[in-house]
Amino acid sequence: MEIVSVCMATYNGEKYIYQQAKSILDQLSPNDELIVSDDGSTDGTLKVLEDFNDYRIKIYKNTGMKGPVGNFQNGLAYVTGDYIFLADQDDIWFDTKIKTMVALLKEYDLVICDCSIVDDSLNVIKPSYFEHANSGAGFLKNFKRNTYMGNCMGFRKKMLPLILPFPPAIPNHDLWIGVVADLFYKPYFLKEVLGMHRRHEKNASNTFDVKIKTSFWQKINKRVLVGRALPKLLAKKLRN
């Protein structure tokens, strides 16, 4: 029997995490799992999850704060499923998301669905992330401007040996997973909105914050960090 592992990174997400966890659990089978990696929450995040009293929720606590990238790496170390999904703590998944994407993962190695971008109260800011980012596969395209979004991804477990560990100082885990997929696997961009990505003042990333602009040198530095990691990635691929 094939198992789905959803990996959620949490940090002080008490306000929204009930909705997100419920939207995930409602579509998991009894054999699936929700892996939670917590980065030292000081609010009621973990209590909300514990109150579900659901054996499919497995909580792992970081030793010291690792930040979003390190937090996801910690969670991915514990997954056991054949298909792995990444989840933010404050989004909402539609009830057909996992079923739809698992069906496609029988043919593709990584599937990324579209999502709508909403505000704190779930009012739509942008109806399609794909349209906003001009999303699509291709190493050069995504090296220039990353269009992969972690919370919309599902991928086969066989990708993990090349994905992990994330390169030191890598700015985005979804960027790196996209690089691995574009270079060595078969990704698919599903043009169907299967969830809502919530933007608010405490988001870990600033992807849609128009008040915060990434400087030219920040963009260059991001690509330098990815470029430096490619030789080791290629060597690892040759060994596997």
C-alpha positions as CSV (number, residue, x, y, z in Angstrom):
1,M,0.0,0.0,0.0
2,E,1.4,3.4,-1.0
3,I,1.7,6.0,1.8
4,V,1.5,9.7,1.7
5,S,3.6,11.8,4.0
6,V,2.8,15.5,4.4
7,C,5.7,17.5,5.9
8,M,4.7,20.7,7.7
9,A,7.1,23.2,9.1
10,T,5.7,25.1,12.1
11,Y,6.7,28.1,14.2
12,N,4.2,30.1,16.2
13,G,1.3,29.3,13.9
14,E,-1.4,29.0,16.5
15,K,-3.7,31.4,14.7
16,Y,-4.1,29.5,11.5
17,I,-2.8,26.0,12.0
18,Y,-6.1,24.3,12.9
19,Q,-7.6,25.1,9.5
20,Q,-4.6,23.9,7.6
21,A,-4.1,20.7,9.6
22,K,-7.8,19.8,9.3
23,S,-7.8,20.4,5.6
24,I,-4.9,18.0,5.3
25,L,-6.1,15.3,7.7
26,D,-9.5,15.2,6.1
27,Q,-7.9,13.8,2.9
28,L,-5.3,11.4,4.4
29,S,-5.9,7.7,4.7
30,P,-5.4,5.8,8.0
31,N,-2.0,4.7,6.8
32,D,-0.8,8.2,5.8
33,E,1.1,10.7,8.1
34,L,1.4,14.4,8.9
35,I,5.0,15.0,9.9
36,V,5.4,18.2,11.8
37,S,8.8,19.8,12.4
38,D,8.5,22.6,15.0
39,D,11.1,25.4,15.2
40,G,10.7,26.2,18.8
41,S,7.1,27.6,19.0
42,T,6.3,29.6,22.1
43,D,2.6,29.9,21.5
44,G,-0.1,27.2,21.4
45,T,0.8,25.7,18.0
46,L,1.7,22.3,19.3
47,K,-1.3,22.2,21.7
48,V,-3.6,22.8,18.7
49,L,-2.1,19.8,16.9
50,E,-2.0,17.6,20.0
51,D,-5.7,18.4,20.6
52,F,-6.6,16.6,17.3
53,N,-5.6,13.4,19.2
54,D,-4.8,11.9,15.8
55,Y,-2.1,9.2,15.6
56,R,-1.3,10.3,12.0
57,I,0.2,13.5,13.4
58,K,3.9,13.0,14.3
59,I,5.6,16.0,15.9
60,Y,9.4,16.5,15.9
61,K,11.0,19.4,17.7
62,N,14.2,21.1,16.4
63,T,17.1,21.6,18.8
64,G,17.5,25.3,18.4
65,M,15.9,27.5,15.7
66,K,16.8,26.4,12.2
67,G,14.7,28.8,10.1
68,P,12.3,27.7,7.4
69,V,14.8,25.8,5.2
70,G,16.4,23.9,8.2
71,N,12.9,23.2,9.6
72,F,11.8,21.5,6.4
73,Q,15.0,19.6,6.2
74,N,14.4,18.3,9.8
75,G,10.9,17.2,8.9
76,L,11.9,15.5,5.6
77,A,14.3,13.4,7.6
78,Y,11.4,11.6,9.2
79,V,9.1,10.9,6.3
80,T,8.2,7.3,5.5
81,G,5.8,7.7,2.6
82,D,6.1,7.0,-1.1
83,Y,4.7,10.4,-1.9
84,I,5.8,13.5,-0.1
85,F,3.9,16.8,0.1
86,L,5.2,20.0,1.7
87,A,2.8,22.2,3.7
88,D,3.0,25.6,5.2
89,Q,1.2,26.1,8.6
90,D,-1.2,28.8,7.5
91,D,-2.6,27.7,4.1
92,I,-5.7,25.8,3.3
93,W,-5.8,22.8,1.0
94,F,-8.8,21.9,-1.2
95,D,-10.2,18.4,-0.4
96,T,-9.2,17.0,-3.8
97,K,-5.5,18.1,-3.7
98,I,-3.8,14.9,-2.5
99,K,-5.9,12.5,-4.6
100,T,-5.5,14.6,-7.7
101,M,-1.7,15.0,-7.3
102,V,-1.0,11.3,-6.3
103,A,-2.7,10.2,-9.5
104,L,-0.3,12.3,-11.5
105,L,2.7,11.2,-9.4
106,K,2.3,7.7,-10.8
107,E,3.5,9.2,-14.1
108,Y,5.7,12.2,-12.9
109,D,8.4,12.5,-10.3
110,L,7.3,15.9,-9.0
111,V,3.9,17.6,-9.4
112,I,3.2,21.2,-8.5
113,C,-0.3,22.5,-8.5
114,D,-1.5,26.1,-8.8
115,C,-3.0,28.0,-5.8
116,S,-4.8,31.2,-5.2
117,I,-3.1,33.9,-3.0
118,V,-5.4,35.2,-0.2
119,D,-5.1,37.6,2.6
120,D,-5.5,37.1,6.4
121,S,-9.3,36.8,5.9
122,L,-9.1,34.6,2.8
123,N,-10.0,37.4,0.4
124,V,-8.4,36.7,-2.9
125,I,-5.3,38.8,-3.7
126,K,-4.3,36.9,-6.8
127,P,-6.5,34.0,-8.3
128,S,-3.5,32.2,-9.7
129,Y,0.1,31.9,-8.5
130,F,1.1,30.3,-11.8
131,E,-0.1,33.4,-13.7
132,H,1.6,35.7,-11.2
133,A,5.0,33.9,-11.5
134,N,4.7,32.7,-15.1
135,S,5.3,29.2,-13.6
136,G,6.7,26.3,-15.6
137,A,9.4,23.7,-15.7
138,G,13.0,24.2,-17.0
139,F,16.3,24.7,-15.2
140,L,17.4,27.9,-16.9
141,K,13.9,29.4,-16.5
142,N,13.8,28.7,-12.7
143,F,17.5,29.5,-12.2
144,K,16.7,33.0,-13.5
145,R,13.5,33.3,-11.5
146,N,12.2,30.5,-9.3
147,T,8.6,29.6,-10.0
148,Y,8.4,26.5,-7.8
149,M,6.4,26.9,-4.6
150,G,7.0,24.5,-1.8
151,N,3.5,24.4,-0.4
152,C,2.1,23.3,-3.8
153,M,4.6,20.5,-4.3
154,G,4.3,16.7,-4.1
155,F,7.1,14.4,-5.1
156,R,8.3,10.8,-5.1
157,K,10.4,9.7,-2.2
158,K,13.1,8.5,-4.6
159,M,14.1,12.2,-5.0
160,L,15.1,12.7,-1.4
161,P,18.7,11.4,-1.7
162,L,19.5,14.2,-4.1
163,I,17.4,16.8,-2.4
164,L,18.9,16.3,1.1
165,P,20.8,17.7,2.7
166,F,19.9,21.2,1.5
167,P,23.1,23.1,0.5
168,P,24.5,25.4,3.2
169,A,22.9,28.9,3.1
170,I,20.5,28.0,0.3
171,P,17.9,30.7,0.4
172,N,14.8,28.6,-0.5
173,H,14.1,24.9,-0.1
174,D,11.6,25.0,-3.0
175,L,14.1,26.6,-5.3
176,W,16.6,23.7,-4.6
177,I,13.9,21.0,-5.0
178,G,13.0,22.6,-8.3
179,V,16.6,22.6,-9.5
180,V,16.9,18.9,-8.7
181,A,13.6,18.1,-10.4
182,D,14.5,20.1,-13.5
183,L,17.9,18.6,-13.9
184,F,17.3,14.9,-13.1
185,Y,13.6,14.1,-12.9
186,K,10.2,14.6,-14.6
187,P,8.3,17.6,-13.1
188,Y,4.7,18.5,-14.1
189,F,3.0,21.9,-13.5
190,L,-0.7,21.2,-12.9
191,K,-2.8,24.2,-14.0
192,E,-5.5,23.6,-11.4
193,V,-5.9,25.6,-8.2
194,L,-5.9,23.1,-5.3
195,G,-5.4,25.4,-2.3
196,M,-5.2,28.9,-0.8
197,H,-1.8,30.4,0.1
198,R,-2.4,32.8,2.9
199,R,-0.4,36.0,3.2
200,H,-0.1,37.9,6.4
201,E,2.3,40.0,8.5
202,K,4.1,36.9,10.0
203,N,4.8,34.9,6.9
204,A,8.2,33.2,6.8
205,S,8.8,34.4,3.2
206,N,8.2,37.7,1.5
207,T,7.2,36.4,-2.0
208,F,4.1,38.5,-2.3
209,D,5.0,41.5,-0.1
210,V,5.1,44.4,-2.5
211,K,6.8,46.5,0.3
212,I,9.8,44.3,0.3
213,K,12.0,44.2,-2.9
214,T,14.8,41.8,-3.5
215,S,17.9,43.8,-4.5
216,F,19.9,43.0,-7.6
217,W,22.8,41.8,-5.4
218,Q,20.5,39.5,-3.4
219,K,19.3,38.0,-6.6
220,I,22.9,37.4,-7.8
221,N,23.9,36.0,-4.4
222,K,21.0,33.5,-4.6
223,R,22.1,32.2,-7.9
224,V,25.8,32.0,-6.8
225,L,24.7,29.9,-3.8
226,V,22.8,27.5,-6.1
227,G,25.6,27.5,-8.7
228,R,28.2,26.5,-6.0
229,A,26.0,23.6,-5.0
230,L,25.6,22.1,-8.5
231,P,29.0,20.3,-8.7
232,K,28.3,18.3,-5.5
233,L,24.8,17.6,-6.8
234,L,26.1,16.3,-10.1
235,A,28.8,14.2,-8.3
236,K,26.1,12.7,-6.0
237,K,23.9,11.9,-9.0
238,L,26.8,10.0,-10.7
239,R,27.4,8.0,-7.5
240,N,23.7,7.0,-7.2
